[in-house]
Amino acid sequence: MGAGIDWVINSCRLLTRIGDEFEASQPFAGLRIGTAIHMEPKTVALILTLQRGGADLVAMGNLGSTQLDAADYLRQRGVTVVGQPTTDLTEHDGYLRELLATQPDVLLDNGGDLFVRYLENPYEHLRGGTEETTSGRNRLLPLRSQLNRPVLVINDSPIKQFAENYHAVGLSVLESYLRITNRTPNGERVTVYGYGPCGKGIAVNFRNAFAKVTVCEIDPVKRLEAHLDGFTVVASDEAVTSTDVIITSTGATHVIGADDLPLLRDGVIMINAGHFPDEIDVAGIASSPGVVSATTADGITTYTTPAGRHVHVLAGGHMVNLNGPRPLGNSIESMDLGFALQSKSLEAVARGTVTAADVVVPVPSWIDDYVSDAYLASRG
């Protein structure tokens, strides 16, 4: 796998350019950066870029998304890696606390896990950091006065919204469906729950793959947008009775659960594309009276109801594009853009370019401009 990681690193043109800058300017000299983000080859490229800027790195993955080859690659290059791959919430919590015990000067968070736990046992020298996701931003917004440090939300950058969420997530979820099931989307009835940037991309990519796509969305404005984009918009109870594939991308919990079992079609495939693994209430489905579960293929668990209907869940309900057999995540180019935003945002925090007035706010526009110009320049 080392050769595969080298391929990814060498393909990250923006991070290579930023790494060259960091090596010369050393913005993180004397600082420790703690990262809790999906640990896969593109993350390796990001962490090594920060290391070139003089940072001491302590890194861990998210729930269910730590790839051992990526962790070993980092360890061999002097990065402290905390924890092992796990889908156990208690074990994951222990890893988060172990990372925070090293008292990093800057945090790179994904889902708000680090910052929430930091507030339980704060230390003065934390300068601030970044939050990758909308889920994390929503979690941290009520805590702004307690944080009182710059926290830049990468997902609120327009670049992250269209390059990664819309284009890349949609494509990688389709790729994951094909890779795990080996089934065609052609003619399948697919229902996408959530019509934010990720949901839009998923809906468009499945439609482009000749699926019949329906959207479920609680926000009236987004429902209108989905309608004007040419999708059928229906209520959840109507969708689940007639769909072949359900994909959740909402940021909410228990979007689909045990109560829906009587409505689900026999053979339905359920996929979660959201950050947290509880959009599909897999535990509730598994513990429903009379339900029997079995692993029917690598990455596929089948739940059989007392009525004899079969419900297939991919990747245990975890984020599908970073779980299951040979998970690849989003494209290299999209993550090169997103991690360029991360790198420059962390630099702004480390240098004090942003202040406590910038707590849980979008990436500054000058960073968006830098990344856009640099990406286009790298393509000639």
C-alpha positions, -999 to 999 in steps of 0.1 A, spaced: 0 0 0 30 23 5 33 27 -33 -4 37 -34 1 63 -7 31 76 -26 9 79 -57 -16 100 -38 10 123 -23 27 129 -56 -7 136 -72 -15 163 -46 -1 193 -65 -15 220 -42 -3 203 -10 32 199 -26 33 236 -34 21 246 0 46 221 16 74 239 -3 62 272 11 59 258 46 93 243 45 108 277 38 86 297 63 82 272 91 48 285 104 43 257 128 78 256 143 76 247 180 39 239 178 20 206 182 -10 200 159 -35 174 169 -56 160 141 -87 138 143 -99 132 107 -104 102 85 -70 85 82 -65 75 46 -39 83 20 -50 119 12 -49 126 49 -13 114 50 -5 140 23 -21 167 45 -3 157 77 31 155 60 25 189 45 20 203 81 51 184 93 71 202 66 61 234 82 78 224 115 48 209 133 49 181 158 19 160 148 -3 138 169 -29 122 147 -59 98 149 -87 87 126 -125 91 129 -149 64 139 -146 34 115 -123 52 91 -87 45 102 -67 27 75 -37 8 91 -15 13 61 -19 51 63 -13 50 101 19 29 96 31 52 69 28 82 92 45 64 121 74 56 100 78 93 93 78 105 128 41 112 133 26 101 166 -5 81 157 -31 75 184 -54 45 184 -64 17 161 -93 12 137 -125 10 157 -163 13 154 -167 13 191 -178 47 205 -162 42 239 -129 31 225 -129 61 201 -137 84 230 -106 71 247 -84 78 217 -97 114 215 -89 120 252 -54 104 247 -47 128 219 -59 158 239 -37 147 268 -7 157 247 -22 193 248 -18 203 211 -14 240 204 -37 237 173 -65 213 166 -78 199 133 -112 186 141 -138 166 122 -173 165 137 -164 186 167 -151 156 187 -119 173 198 -132 207 207 -161 194 227 -138 173 248 -112 201 251 -138 222 268 -142 195 295 -105 200 305 -92 232 288 -56 244 288 -45 279 281 -21 275 253 -46 262 227 -45 288 199 -75 274 180 -79 253 149 -102 241 122 -134 221 119 -140 202 87 -177 195 87 -212 210 89 -220 185 116 -191 197 136 -200 234 130 -235 228 142 -222 211 173 -197 239 181 -218 270 173 -235 270 207 -201 267 224 -185 298 207 -183 319 239 -166 290 257 -142 283 229 -132 320 226 -105 310 201 -104 311 163 -121 280 147 -123 281 110 -150 259 94 -136 243 62 -170 231 50 -183 267 49 -159 275 21 -176 277 -12 -147 256 -26 -154 228 -2 -191 230 -10 -188 226 -47 -155 208 -53 -157 182 -25 -192 180 -13 -211 184 -46 -187 169 -72 -166 145 -51 -189 130 -25 -216 123 -52 -190 105 -73 -175 86 -45 -208 74 -31 -217 61 -66 -183 44 -68 -188 28 -34 -222 15 -44 -207 -1 -75 -176 -14 -57 -195 -30 -27 -226 -43 -44 -213 -49 -80 -248 -40 -91 -259 -16 -118 -277 16 -109 -294 16 -143 -332 18 -138 -330 14 -101 -352 36 -79 -329 56 -57 -341 79 -29 -316 104 -15 -324 118 20 -310 153 23 -305 179 -5 -275 198 8 -244 200 -13 -235 163 -7 -271 152 -13 -273 172 -45 -241 156 -58 -253 121 -49 -286 127 -66 -270 141 -98 -244 113 -100 -270 85 -97 -292 102 -122 -262 105 -146 -258 68 -140 -293 62 -153 -310 56 -120 -345 70 -112 -338 94 -84 -362 107 -58 -354 133 -31 -366 135 5 -359 168 23 -375 186 53 -364 221 43 -391 237 21 -366 258 1 -344 228 -6 -374 208 -16 -383 235 -41 -347 234 -54 -347 197 -59 -380 200 -78 -366 227 -101 -335 205 -106 -358 179 -120 -361 154 -92 -393 139 -78 -398 152 -43 -418 129 -19 -424 124 18 -403 98 35 -431 72 41 -440 73 5 -404 69 -7 -395 40 15 -423 18 2 -412 20 -34 -374 25 -36 -346 1 -43 -318 21 -28 -319 45 1 -290 70 7 -289 92 37 -269 125 36 -286 147 62 -265 152 93 -295 140 114 -299 109 134 -321 79 129 -335 91 95 -343 55 88 -349 30 116 -368 0 130 -402 18 126 -396 18 89 -391 -19 86 -428 -27 78 -426 -1 49 -393 -11 33 -393 -31 1 -379 -65 0 -342 -63 -11 -338 -26 -4 -302 -14 -1 -295 12 25 -264 35 24 -252 62 47 -231 91 32 -233 113 63 -204 119 87 -218 101 118 -229 64 116 -263 69 131 -284 83 102 -295 47 96 -304 33 130 -286 0 124 -287 -10 161 -324 -5 163 -330 -25 131 -308 -53 143 -325 -55 177 -361 -55 163 -381 -85 174 -376 -115 151 -350 -97 129 -321 -120 119 -288 -105 106 -261 -121 84 -230 -109 65 -240 -117 29 -209 -101 12 -179 -81 22 -193 -48 33 -230 -59 32 -251 -70 62 -285 -84 54 -314 -81 80 -343 -105 75 -376 -96 90 -402 -120 104 -422 -114 72 -393 -127 51 -382 -93 37 -345 -86 33 -329 -52 41 -293 -48 30 -271 -22 48 -237 -13 33 -206 -7 55 -225 -12 87 -241 22 83 -208 40 85 -198 66 59 -199 44 28 -171 60 8 -145 55 36 -157 20 47 -163 -14 32 -139 -33 10 -110 -12 -4 -124 22 6 -110 51 -16 -129 81 -3 -132 112 -24 -110 119 -54 -74 131 -50 -81 164 -67 -110 173 -45 -92 164 -13 -61 183 -25 -84 214 -27 -100 207 7 -67 200 24 -51 231 9 -79 250 26 -71 231 58 -33 238 55 -37 276 49 -64 279 76 -42 262 102 -13 285 92 -36 315 98 -44 301 133 -8 294 141 4 328 130 -24 347 147 -37 361 115 -72 352 127 -84 360 163 -109 350 189 -134 370 169 -132 343 143 -147 315 163 -167 290 143 -167 311 111 -160 303 75 -126 302 59 -115 337 51 -121 347 15 -84 354 9 -76 318 16 -104 308 -9 -88 331 -35 -53 317 -28 -65 281 -32 -85 288 -64 -56 306 -81 -31 280 -70 -52 251 -83 -58 267 -117 -21 276 -120 -12 239 -112 -33 229 -142 -17 254 -165 
